[in-house]
């Protein structure tokens, strides 16, 4: 079974990509306050995506 055969993995990868893209405006020096607030959901998306990818296989997550 390959890495991209599972829907859980694909959703996890998508969440990681979206979360990472949400980080970009918030880390710029001249970003508005609203982009700073976007860092919290961005961190949550990256965390959930990492959890989905890490627990997608039957073996224990490392």
mmCIF file as Biopython writes it, N, C-alpha, C and O atoms, coordinates in Angstrom:
data_model
#
loop_
_atom_site.group_PDB
_atom_site.id
_atom_site.type_symbol
_atom_site.label_atom_id
_atom_site.label_alt_id
_atom_site.label_comp_id
_atom_site.label_asym_id
_atom_site.label_entity_id
_atom_site.label_seq_id
_atom_site.pdbx_PDB_ins_code
_atom_site.Cartn_x
_atom_site.Cartn_y
_atom_site.Cartn_z
_atom_site.occupancy
_atom_site.B_iso_or_equiv
_atom_site.auth_seq_id
_atom_site.auth_asym_id
_atom_site.pdbx_PDB_model_num
ATOM 1   N N  . UNK A ? 1  ? 0.839  -1.178 0.000  1.0 0.0 1  A 1 
ATOM 2   C CA . UNK A ? 1  ? 0.000  0.000  0.000  1.0 0.0 1  A 1 
ATOM 3   C C  . UNK A ? 1  ? 0.884  1.240  0.000  1.0 0.0 1  A 1 
ATOM 4   O O  . UNK A ? 1  ? 1.735  1.405  0.874  1.0 0.0 1  A 1 
ATOM 5   N N  . UNK A ? 2  ? 0.682  2.092  -0.962 1.0 0.0 2  A 1 
ATOM 6   C CA . UNK A ? 2  ? 1.484  3.297  -1.073 1.0 0.0 2  A 1 
ATOM 7   C C  . UNK A ? 2  ? 0.988  4.410  -0.176 1.0 0.0 2  A 1 
ATOM 8   O O  . UNK A ? 2  ? -0.080 4.316  0.430  1.0 0.0 2  A 1 
ATOM 9   N N  . UNK A ? 3  ? 1.762  5.437  -0.104 1.0 0.0 3  A 1 
ATOM 10  C CA . UNK A ? 3  ? 1.439  6.564  0.766  1.0 0.0 3  A 1 
ATOM 11  C C  . UNK A ? 3  ? 0.170  7.279  0.318  1.0 0.0 3  A 1 
ATOM 12  O O  . UNK A ? 3  ? -0.611 7.727  1.158  1.0 0.0 3  A 1 
ATOM 13  N N  . UNK A ? 4  ? -0.046 7.393  -0.979 1.0 0.0 4  A 1 
ATOM 14  C CA . UNK A ? 4  ? -1.172 8.168  -1.492 1.0 0.0 4  A 1 
ATOM 15  C C  . UNK A ? 4  ? -2.400 7.321  -1.791 1.0 0.0 4  A 1 
ATOM 16  O O  . UNK A ? 4  ? -3.318 7.798  -2.457 1.0 0.0 4  A 1 
ATOM 17  N N  . UNK A ? 5  ? -2.445 6.076  -1.318 1.0 0.0 5  A 1 
ATOM 18  C CA . UNK A ? 5  ? -3.598 5.211  -1.549 1.0 0.0 5  A 1 
ATOM 19  C C  . UNK A ? 5  ? -4.726 5.472  -0.563 1.0 0.0 5  A 1 
ATOM 20  O O  . UNK A ? 5  ? -5.865 5.085  -0.826 1.0 0.0 5  A 1 
ATOM 21  N N  . UNK A ? 6  ? -4.451 6.097  0.532  1.0 0.0 6  A 1 
ATOM 22  C CA . UNK A ? 6  ? -5.441 6.305  1.581  1.0 0.0 6  A 1 
ATOM 23  C C  . UNK A ? 6  ? -6.027 7.714  1.504  1.0 0.0 6  A 1 
ATOM 24  O O  . UNK A ? 6  ? -5.302 8.690  1.317  1.0 0.0 6  A 1 
ATOM 25  N N  . UNK A ? 7  ? -7.341 7.804  1.651  1.0 0.0 7  A 1 
ATOM 26  C CA . UNK A ? 7  ? -8.000 9.107  1.679  1.0 0.0 7  A 1 
ATOM 27  C C  . UNK A ? 7  ? -7.559 9.907  2.894  1.0 0.0 7  A 1 
ATOM 28  O O  . UNK A ? 7  ? -7.449 11.132 2.838  1.0 0.0 7  A 1 
ATOM 29  N N  . UNK A ? 8  ? -7.308 9.207  3.988  1.0 0.0 8  A 1 
ATOM 30  C CA . UNK A ? 8  ? -6.867 9.866  5.223  1.0 0.0 8  A 1 
ATOM 31  C C  . UNK A ? 8  ? -5.531 10.584 5.009  1.0 0.0 8  A 1 
ATOM 32  O O  . UNK A ? 8  ? -5.326 11.689 5.512  1.0 0.0 8  A 1 
ATOM 33  N N  . UNK A ? 9  ? -4.641 9.957  4.272  1.0 0.0 9  A 1 
ATOM 34  C CA . UNK A ? 9  ? -3.335 10.570 3.993  1.0 0.0 9  A 1 
ATOM 35  C C  . UNK A ? 9  ? -3.502 11.787 3.091  1.0 0.0 9  A 1 
ATOM 36  O O  . UNK A ? 9  ? -2.878 12.823 3.321  1.0 0.0 9  A 1 
ATOM 37  N N  . UNK A ? 10 ? -4.336 11.665 2.073  1.0 0.0 10 A 1 
ATOM 38  C CA . UNK A ? 10 ? -4.535 12.788 1.154  1.0 0.0 10 A 1 
ATOM 39  C C  . UNK A ? 10 ? -5.160 13.989 1.861  1.0 0.0 10 A 1 
ATOM 40  O O  . UNK A ? 10 ? -4.778 15.131 1.607  1.0 0.0 10 A 1 
ATOM 41  N N  . UNK A ? 11 ? -6.121 13.731 2.750  1.0 0.0 11 A 1 
ATOM 42  C CA . UNK A ? 11 ? -6.720 14.823 3.519  1.0 0.0 11 A 1 
ATOM 43  C C  . UNK A ? 11 ? -5.673 15.444 4.440  1.0 0.0 11 A 1 
ATOM 44  O O  . UNK A ? 11 ? -5.615 16.666 4.579  1.0 0.0 11 A 1 
ATOM 45  N N  . UNK A ? 12 ? -4.849 14.614 5.067  1.0 0.0 12 A 1 
ATOM 46  C CA . UNK A ? 12 ? -3.795 15.117 5.940  1.0 0.0 12 A 1 
ATOM 47  C C  . UNK A ? 12 ? -2.799 15.982 5.200  1.0 0.0 12 A 1 
ATOM 48  O O  . UNK A ? 12 ? -2.400 17.038 5.690  1.0 0.0 12 A 1 
ATOM 49  N N  . UNK A ? 13 ? -2.397 15.540 4.022  1.0 0.0 13 A 1 
ATOM 50  C CA . UNK A ? 13 ? -1.452 16.327 3.222  1.0 0.0 13 A 1 
ATOM 51  C C  . UNK A ? 13 ? -2.085 17.648 2.795  1.0 0.0 13 A 1 
ATOM 52  O O  . UNK A ? 13 ? -1.425 18.687 2.810  1.0 0.0 13 A 1 
ATOM 53  N N  . UNK A ? 14 ? -3.355 17.613 2.417  1.0 0.0 14 A 1 
ATOM 54  C CA . UNK A ? 14 ? -4.048 18.849 2.031  1.0 0.0 14 A 1 
ATOM 55  C C  . UNK A ? 14 ? -4.118 19.825 3.203  1.0 0.0 14 A 1 
ATOM 56  O O  . UNK A ? 14 ? -3.922 21.027 3.022  1.0 0.0 14 A 1 
ATOM 57  N N  . UNK A ? 15 ? -4.397 19.315 4.402  1.0 0.0 15 A 1 
ATOM 58  C CA . UNK A ? 15 ? -4.450 20.188 5.581  1.0 0.0 15 A 1 
ATOM 59  C C  . UNK A ? 15 ? -3.084 20.786 5.899  1.0 0.0 15 A 1 
ATOM 60  O O  . UNK A ? 15 ? -2.986 21.948 6.295  1.0 0.0 15 A 1 
ATOM 61  N N  . UNK A ? 16 ? -2.040 19.998 5.726  1.0 0.0 16 A 1 
ATOM 62  C CA . UNK A ? 16 ? -0.686 20.509 5.966  1.0 0.0 16 A 1 
ATOM 63  C C  . UNK A ? 16 ? -0.351 21.625 4.972  1.0 0.0 16 A 1 
ATOM 64  O O  . UNK A ? 16 ? 0.218  22.648 5.354  1.0 0.0 16 A 1 
ATOM 65  N N  . UNK A ? 17 ? -0.702 21.428 3.707  1.0 0.0 17 A 1 
ATOM 66  C CA . UNK A ? 17 ? -0.407 22.439 2.683  1.0 0.0 17 A 1 
ATOM 67  C C  . UNK A ? 17 ? -1.191 23.723 2.948  1.0 0.0 17 A 1 
ATOM 68  O O  . UNK A ? 17 ? -0.629 24.817 2.895  1.0 0.0 17 A 1 
ATOM 69  N N  . UNK A ? 18 ? -2.492 23.591 3.235  1.0 0.0 18 A 1 
ATOM 70  C CA . UNK A ? 18 ? -3.314 24.777 3.498  1.0 0.0 18 A 1 
ATOM 71  C C  . UNK A ? 18 ? -2.834 25.493 4.762  1.0 0.0 18 A 1 
ATOM 72  O O  . UNK A ? 18 ? -2.750 26.721 4.786  1.0 0.0 18 A 1 
ATOM 73  N N  . UNK A ? 19 ? -2.523 24.735 5.801  1.0 0.0 19 A 1 
ATOM 74  C CA . UNK A ? 19 ? -2.025 25.339 7.032  1.0 0.0 19 A 1 
ATOM 75  C C  . UNK A ? 19 ? -0.714 26.068 6.823  1.0 0.0 19 A 1 
ATOM 76  O O  . UNK A ? 19 ? -0.501 27.147 7.376  1.0 0.0 19 A 1 
ATOM 77  N N  . UNK A ? 20 ? 0.160  25.484 6.029  1.0 0.0 20 A 1 
ATOM 78  C CA . UNK A ? 20 ? 1.442  26.130 5.741  1.0 0.0 20 A 1 
ATOM 79  C C  . UNK A ? 20 ? 1.241  27.422 4.956  1.0 0.0 20 A 1 
ATOM 80  O O  . UNK A ? 20 ? 1.909  28.421 5.220  1.0 0.0 20 A 1 
ATOM 81  N N  . UNK A ? 21 ? 0.326  27.404 3.995  1.0 0.0 21 A 1 
ATOM 82  C CA . UNK A ? 21 ? 0.053  28.622 3.224  1.0 0.0 21 A 1 
ATOM 83  C C  . UNK A ? 21 ? -0.571 29.716 4.094  1.0 0.0 21 A 1 
ATOM 84  O O  . UNK A ? 21 ? -0.362 30.902 3.839  1.0 0.0 21 A 1 
ATOM 85  N N  . UNK A ? 22 ? -1.332 29.329 5.112  1.0 0.0 22 A 1 
ATOM 86  C CA . UNK A ? 22 ? -1.900 30.325 6.021  1.0 0.0 22 A 1 
ATOM 87  C C  . UNK A ? 22 ? -0.832 30.977 6.902  1.0 0.0 22 A 1 
ATOM 88  O O  . UNK A ? 22 ? -1.021 32.092 7.386  1.0 0.0 22 A 1 
ATOM 89  N N  . UNK A ? 23 ? 0.278  30.288 7.107  1.0 0.0 23 A 1 
ATOM 90  C CA . UNK A ? 23 ? 1.365  30.859 7.901  1.0 0.0 23 A 1 
ATOM 91  C C  . UNK A ? 23 ? 2.055  32.020 7.187  1.0 0.0 23 A 1 
ATOM 92  O O  . UNK A ? 23 ? 2.512  32.960 7.837  1.0 0.0 23 A 1 
ATOM 93  N N  . UNK A ? 24 ? 2.134  31.964 5.874  1.0 0.0 24 A 1 
ATOM 94  C CA . UNK A ? 24 ? 2.950  32.916 5.109  1.0 0.0 24 A 1 
ATOM 95  C C  . UNK A ? 24 ? 2.563  34.377 5.353  1.0 0.0 24 A 1 
ATOM 96  O O  . UNK A ? 24 ? 3.451  35.174 5.656  1.0 0.0 24 A 1 
ATOM 97  N N  . UNK A ? 25 ? 1.285  34.778 5.239  1.0 0.0 25 A 1 
ATOM 98  C CA . UNK A ? 25 ? 0.984  36.200 5.472  1.0 0.0 25 A 1 
ATOM 99  C C  . UNK A ? 25 ? 1.231  36.642 6.915  1.0 0.0 25 A 1 
ATOM 100 O O  . UNK A ? 25 ? 1.567  37.801 7.160  1.0 0.0 25 A 1 
ATOM 101 N N  . UNK A ? 26 ? 1.068  35.736 7.856  1.0 0.0 26 A 1 
ATOM 102 C CA . UNK A ? 26 ? 1.228  36.101 9.260  1.0 0.0 26 A 1 
ATOM 103 C C  . UNK A ? 26 ? 2.661  36.308 9.693  1.0 0.0 26 A 1 
ATOM 104 O O  . UNK A ? 26 ? 2.911  36.988 10.689 1.0 0.0 26 A 1 
ATOM 105 N N  . UNK A ? 27 ? 3.611  35.736 8.968  1.0 0.0 27 A 1 
ATOM 106 C CA . UNK A ? 27 ? 5.004  35.874 9.384  1.0 0.0 27 A 1 
ATOM 107 C C  . UNK A ? 27 ? 5.730  37.019 8.681  1.0 0.0 27 A 1 
ATOM 108 O O  . UNK A ? 27 ? 6.891  37.298 8.982  1.0 0.0 27 A 1 
ATOM 109 N N  . UNK A ? 28 ? 5.058  37.675 7.757  1.0 0.0 28 A 1 
ATOM 110 C CA . UNK A ? 28 ? 5.671  38.824 7.091  1.0 0.0 28 A 1 
ATOM 111 C C  . UNK A ? 28 ? 5.752  39.998 8.065  1.0 0.0 28 A 1 
ATOM 112 O O  . UNK A ? 28 ? 4.861  40.166 8.898  1.0 0.0 28 A 1 
ATOM 113 N N  . UNK A ? 29 ? 6.802  40.809 7.974  1.0 0.0 29 A 1 
ATOM 114 C CA . UNK A ? 29 ? 6.987  41.899 8.939  1.0 0.0 29 A 1 
ATOM 115 C C  . UNK A ? 29 ? 5.878  42.952 8.917  1.0 0.0 29 A 1 
ATOM 116 O O  . UNK A ? 29 ? 5.551  43.517 9.960  1.0 0.0 29 A 1 
ATOM 117 N N  . UNK A ? 30 ? 5.309  43.218 7.774  1.0 0.0 30 A 1 
ATOM 118 C CA . UNK A ? 30 ? 4.300  44.284 7.684  1.0 0.0 30 A 1 
ATOM 119 C C  . UNK A ? 30 ? 2.883  43.724 7.594  1.0 0.0 30 A 1 
ATOM 120 O O  . UNK A ? 30 ? 2.022  44.321 6.948  1.0 0.0 30 A 1 
ATOM 121 N N  . UNK A ? 31 ? 2.637  42.593 8.231  1.0 0.0 31 A 1 
ATOM 122 C CA . UNK A ? 31 ? 1.320  41.970 8.127  1.0 0.0 31 A 1 
ATOM 123 C C  . UNK A ? 31 ? 0.316  42.654 9.049  1.0 0.0 31 A 1 
ATOM 124 O O  . UNK A ? 31 ? 0.672  43.180 10.103 1.0 0.0 31 A 1 
ATOM 125 N N  . UNK A ? 32 ? -0.936 42.633 8.630  1.0 0.0 32 A 1 
ATOM 126 C CA . UNK A ? 32 ? -2.010 43.222 9.430  1.0 0.0 32 A 1 
ATOM 127 C C  . UNK A ? 32 ? -2.344 42.304 10.605 1.0 0.0 32 A 1 
ATOM 128 O O  . UNK A ? 32 ? -1.931 41.145 10.638 1.0 0.0 32 A 1 
ATOM 129 N N  . UNK A ? 33 ? -3.086 42.831 11.552 1.0 0.0 33 A 1 
ATOM 130 C CA . UNK A ? 33 ? -3.438 42.074 12.750 1.0 0.0 33 A 1 
ATOM 131 C C  . UNK A ? 33 ? -4.268 40.836 12.410 1.0 0.0 33 A 1 
ATOM 132 O O  . UNK A ? 33 ? -4.128 39.807 13.071 1.0 0.0 33 A 1 
ATOM 133 N N  . UNK A ? 34 ? -5.121 40.916 11.400 1.0 0.0 34 A 1 
ATOM 134 C CA . UNK A ? 34 ? -5.973 39.779 11.033 1.0 0.0 34 A 1 
ATOM 135 C C  . UNK A ? 34 ? -5.134 38.582 10.595 1.0 0.0 34 A 1 
ATOM 136 O O  . UNK A ? 34 ? -5.509 37.436 10.842 1.0 0.0 34 A 1 
ATOM 137 N N  . UNK A ? 35 ? -4.005 38.843 9.949  1.0 0.0 35 A 1 
ATOM 138 C CA . UNK A ? 35 ? -3.136 37.744 9.536  1.0 0.0 35 A 1 
ATOM 139 C C  . UNK A ? 35 ? -2.426 37.118 10.729 1.0 0.0 35 A 1 
ATOM 140 O O  . UNK A ? 35 ? -2.077 35.938 10.699 1.0 0.0 35 A 1 
ATOM 141 N N  . UNK A ? 36 ? -2.215 37.894 11.761 1.0 0.0 36 A 1 
ATOM 142 C CA . UNK A ? 36 ? -1.638 37.335 12.983 1.0 0.0 36 A 1 
ATOM 143 C C  . UNK A ? 36 ? -2.624 36.376 13.633 1.0 0.0 36 A 1 
ATOM 144 O O  . UNK A ? 36 ? -2.230 35.340 14.168 1.0 0.0 36 A 1 
ATOM 145 N N  . UNK A ? 37 ? -3.899 36.720 13.587 1.0 0.0 37 A 1 
ATOM 146 C CA . UNK A ? 37 ? -4.929 35.824 14.123 1.0 0.0 37 A 1 
ATOM 147 C C  . UNK A ? 37 ? -5.049 34.546 13.299 1.0 0.0 37 A 1 
ATOM 148 O O  . UNK A ? 37 ? -5.496 33.523 13.818 1.0 0.0 37 A 1 
ATOM 149 N N  . UNK A ? 38 ? -4.664 34.585 12.041 1.0 0.0 38 A 1 
ATOM 150 C CA . UNK A ? 38 ? -4.734 33.400 11.181 1.0 0.0 38 A 1 
ATOM 151 C C  . UNK A ? 38 ? -3.682 32.362 11.548 1.0 0.0 38 A 1 
ATOM 152 O O  . UNK A ? 38 ? -3.751 31.228 11.074 1.0 0.0 38 A 1 
ATOM 153 N N  . UNK A ? 39 ? -2.713 32.721 12.380 1.0 0.0 39 A 1 
ATOM 154 C CA . UNK A ? 39 ? -1.677 31.766 12.770 1.0 0.0 39 A 1 
ATOM 155 C C  . UNK A ? 39 ? -2.231 30.642 13.638 1.0 0.0 39 A 1 
ATOM 156 O O  . UNK A ? 39 ? -1.721 29.523 13.592 1.0 0.0 39 A 1 
ATOM 157 N N  . UNK A ? 40 ? -3.263 30.920 14.425 1.0 0.0 40 A 1 
ATOM 158 C CA . UNK A ? 40 ? -3.839 29.890 15.299 1.0 0.0 40 A 1 
ATOM 159 C C  . UNK A ? 40 ? -4.519 28.787 14.488 1.0 0.0 40 A 1 
ATOM 160 O O  . UNK A ? 40 ? -4.211 27.614 14.702 1.0 0.0 40 A 1 
ATOM 161 N N  . UNK A ? 41 ? -5.439 29.112 13.558 1.0 0.0 41 A 1 
ATOM 162 C CA . UNK A ? 41 ? -6.004 28.030 12.749 1.0 0.0 41 A 1 
ATOM 163 C C  . UNK A ? 41 ? -4.964 27.363 11.845 1.0 0.0 41 A 1 
ATOM 164 O O  . UNK A ? 41 ? -5.076 26.176 11.541 1.0 0.0 41 A 1 
ATOM 165 N N  . UNK A ? 42 ? -3.960 28.121 11.419 1.0 0.0 42 A 1 
ATOM 166 C CA . UNK A ? 42 ? -2.907 27.524 10.596 1.0 0.0 42 A 1 
ATOM 167 C C  . UNK A ? 42 ? -2.160 26.456 11.376 1.0 0.0 42 A 1 
ATOM 168 O O  . UNK A ? 42 ? -1.893 25.373 10.855 1.0 0.0 42 A 1 
ATOM 169 N N  . UNK A ? 43 ? -1.826 26.756 12.619 1.0 0.0 43 A 1 
ATOM 170 C CA . UNK A ? 43 ? -1.141 25.771 13.460 1.0 0.0 43 A 1 
ATOM 171 C C  . UNK A ? 43 ? -2.029 24.564 13.716 1.0 0.0 43 A 1 
ATOM 172 O O  . UNK A ? 43 ? -1.545 23.432 13.746 1.0 0.0 43 A 1 
ATOM 173 N N  . UNK A ? 44 ? -3.322 24.796 13.901 1.0 0.0 44 A 1 
ATOM 174 C CA . UNK A ? 44 ? -4.254 23.686 14.122 1.0 0.0 44 A 1 
ATOM 175 C C  . UNK A ? 44 ? -4.344 22.792 12.887 1.0 0.0 44 A 1 
ATOM 176 O O  . UNK A ? 44 ? -4.359 21.568 13.012 1.0 0.0 44 A 1 
ATOM 177 N N  . UNK A ? 45 ? -4.406 23.390 11.701 1.0 0.0 45 A 1 
ATOM 178 C CA . UNK A ? 45 ? -4.488 22.598 10.470 1.0 0.0 45 A 1 
ATOM 179 C C  . UNK A ? 45 ? -3.231 21.764 10.257 1.0 0.0 45 A 1 
ATOM 180 O O  . UNK A ? 45 ? -3.316 20.597 9.874  1.0 0.0 45 A 1 
ATOM 181 N N  . UNK A ? 46 ? -2.075 22.353 10.501 1.0 0.0 46 A 1 
ATOM 182 C CA . UNK A ? 46 ? -0.824 21.606 10.342 1.0 0.0 46 A 1 
ATOM 183 C C  . UNK A ? 46 ? -0.757 20.464 11.353 1.0 0.0 46 A 1 
ATOM 184 O O  . UNK A ? 46 ? -0.309 19.366 11.022 1.0 0.0 46 A 1 
ATOM 185 N N  . UNK A ? 47 ? -1.198 20.716 12.576 1.0 0.0 47 A 1 
ATOM 186 C CA . UNK A ? 47 ? -1.177 19.678 13.609 1.0 0.0 47 A 1 
ATOM 187 C C  . UNK A ? 47 ? -2.119 18.536 13.265 1.0 0.0 47 A 1 
ATOM 188 O O  . UNK A ? 47 ? -1.737 17.370 13.366 1.0 0.0 47 A 1 
ATOM 189 N N  . UNK A ? 48 ? -3.341 18.851 12.862 1.0 0.0 48 A 1 
ATOM 190 C CA . UNK A ? 48 ? -4.314 17.809 12.509 1.0 0.0 48 A 1 
ATOM 191 C C  . UNK A ? 48 ? -3.847 17.039 11.278 1.0 0.0 48 A 1 
ATOM 192 O O  . UNK A ? 48 ? -3.969 15.815 11.230 1.0 0.0 48 A 1 
ATOM 193 N N  . UNK A ? 49 ? -3.316 17.744 10.287 1.0 0.0 49 A 1 
ATOM 194 C CA . UNK A ? 49 ? -2.813 17.070 9.092  1.0 0.0 49 A 1 
ATOM 195 C C  . UNK A ? 49 ? -1.663 16.132 9.396  1.0 0.0 49 A 1 
ATOM 196 O O  . UNK A ? 49 ? -1.591 15.031 8.851  1.0 0.0 49 A 1 
ATOM 197 N N  . UNK A ? 50 ? -0.763 16.564 10.265 1.0 0.0 50 A 1 
ATOM 198 C CA . UNK A ? 50 ? 0.354  15.709 10.663 1.0 0.0 50 A 1 
ATOM 199 C C  . UNK A ? 50 ? -0.147 14.484 11.411 1.0 0.0 50 A 1 
ATOM 200 O O  . UNK A ? 50 ? 0.366  13.382 11.214 1.0 0.0 50 A 1 
ATOM 201 N N  . UNK A ? 51 ? -1.140 14.668 12.261 1.0 0.0 51 A 1 
ATOM 202 C CA . UNK A ? 51 ? -1.722 13.540 13.004 1.0 0.0 51 A 1 
ATOM 203 C C  . UNK A ? 51 ? -2.382 12.549 12.051 1.0 0.0 51 A 1 
ATOM 204 O O  . UNK A ? 51 ? -2.233 11.339 12.219 1.0 0.0 51 A 1 
ATOM 205 N N  . UNK A ? 52 ? -3.113 13.051 11.048 1.0 0.0 52 A 1 
ATOM 206 C CA . UNK A ? 52 ? -3.774 12.162 10.093 1.0 0.0 52 A 1 
ATOM 207 C C  . UNK A ? 52 ? -2.763 11.346 9.293  1.0 0.0 52 A 1 
ATOM 208 O O  . UNK A ? 52 ? -2.950 10.145 9.097  1.0 0.0 52 A 1 
ATOM 209 N N  . UNK A ? 53 ? -1.712 11.983 8.837  1.0 0.0 53 A 1 
ATOM 210 C CA . UNK A ? 53 ? -0.690 11.266 8.069  1.0 0.0 53 A 1 
ATOM 211 C C  . UNK A ? 53 ? 0.067  10.297 8.973  1.0 0.0 53 A 1 
ATOM 212 O O  . UNK A ? 53 ? 0.368  9.176  8.564  1.0 0.0 53 A 1 
ATOM 213 N N  . UNK A ? 54 ? 0.373  10.714 10.179 1.0 0.0 54 A 1 
ATOM 214 C CA . UNK A ? 54 ? 1.157  9.884  11.091 1.0 0.0 54 A 1 
ATOM 215 C C  . UNK A ? 54 ? 0.423  8.664  11.594 1.0 0.0 54 A 1 
ATOM 216 O O  . UNK A ? 54 ? 1.053  7.658  11.918 1.0 0.0 54 A 1 
ATOM 217 N N  . UNK A ? 55 ? -0.898 8.729  11.668 1.0 0.0 55 A 1 
ATOM 218 C CA . UNK A ? 55 ? -1.673 7.597  12.181 1.0 0.0 55 A 1 
ATOM 219 C C  . UNK A ? 55 ? -2.421 6.856  11.084 1.0 0.0 55 A 1 
ATOM 220 O O  . UNK A ? 55 ? -3.360 6.116  11.374 1.0 0.0 55 A 1 
ATOM 221 N N  . UNK A ? 56 ? -2.029 7.037  9.845  1.0 0.0 56 A 1 
ATOM 222 C CA . UNK A ? 56 ? -2.756 6.416  8.737  1.0 0.0 56 A 1 
ATOM 223 C C  . UNK A ? 56 ? -2.424 4.940  8.559  1.0 0.0 56 A 1 
ATOM 224 O O  . UNK A ? 56 ? -3.227 4.199  7.993  1.0 0.0 56 A 1 
ATOM 225 N N  . UNK A ? 57 ? -1.299 4.509  9.012  1.0 0.0 57 A 1 
ATOM 226 C CA . UNK A ? 57 ? -0.900 3.110  8.874  1.0 0.0 57 A 1 
ATOM 227 C C  . UNK A ? 57 ? -1.301 2.315  10.109 1.0 0.0 57 A 1 
ATOM 228 O O  . UNK A ? 57 ? -1.640 2.892  11.142 1.0 0.0 57 A 1 
ATOM 229 N N  . UNK A ? 58 ? -1.263 0.998  10.000 1.0 0.0 58 A 1 
ATOM 230 C CA . UNK A ? 58 ? -1.631 0.140  11.105 1.0 0.0 58 A 1 
ATOM 231 C C  . UNK A ? 58 ? -0.592 0.069  12.202 1.0 0.0 58 A 1 
ATOM 232 O O  . UNK A ? 58 ? -0.918 -0.257 13.344 1.0 0.0 58 A 1 
ATOM 233 N N  . UNK A ? 59 ? 0.641  0.364  11.880 1.0 0.0 59 A 1 
ATOM 234 C CA . UNK A ? 59 ? 1.708  0.301  12.880 1.0 0.0 59 A 1 
ATOM 235 C C  . UNK A ? 59 ? 1.662  1.537  13.772 1.0 0.0 59 A 1 
ATOM 236 O O  . UNK A ? 59 ? 1.062  2.544  13.395 1.0 0.0 59 A 1 
ATOM 237 N N  . UNK A ? 60 ? 2.283  1.476  14.943 1.0 0.0 60 A 1 
ATOM 238 C CA . UNK A ? 60 ? 2.281  2.637  15.839 1.0 0.0 60 A 1 
ATOM 239 C C  . UNK A ? 60 ? 2.989  3.838  15.207 1.0 0.0 60 A 1 
ATOM 240 O O  . UNK A ? 60 ? 3.987  3.692  14.501 1.0 0.0 60 A 1 
ATOM 241 N N  . UNK A ? 61 ? 2.456  5.007  15.475 1.0 0.0 61 A 1 
ATOM 242 C CA . UNK A ? 61 ? 3.078  6.231  14.965 1.0 0.0 61 A 1 
ATOM 243 C C  . UNK A ? 61 ? 4.370  6.494  15.725 1.0 0.0 61 A 1 
ATOM 244 O O  . UNK A ? 61 ? 4.457  6.265  16.932 1.0 0.0 61 A 1 
ATOM 245 N N  . UNK A ? 62 ? 5.360  6.973  15.007 1.0 0.0 62 A 1 
ATOM 246 C CA . UNK A ? 62 ? 6.653  7.255  15.633 1.0 0.0 62 A 1 
ATOM 247 C C  . UNK A ? 62 ? 6.756  8.735  15.885 1.0 0.0 62 A 1 
ATOM 248 O O  . UNK A ? 62 ? 7.767  9.203  16.408 1.0 0.0 62 A 1 
#
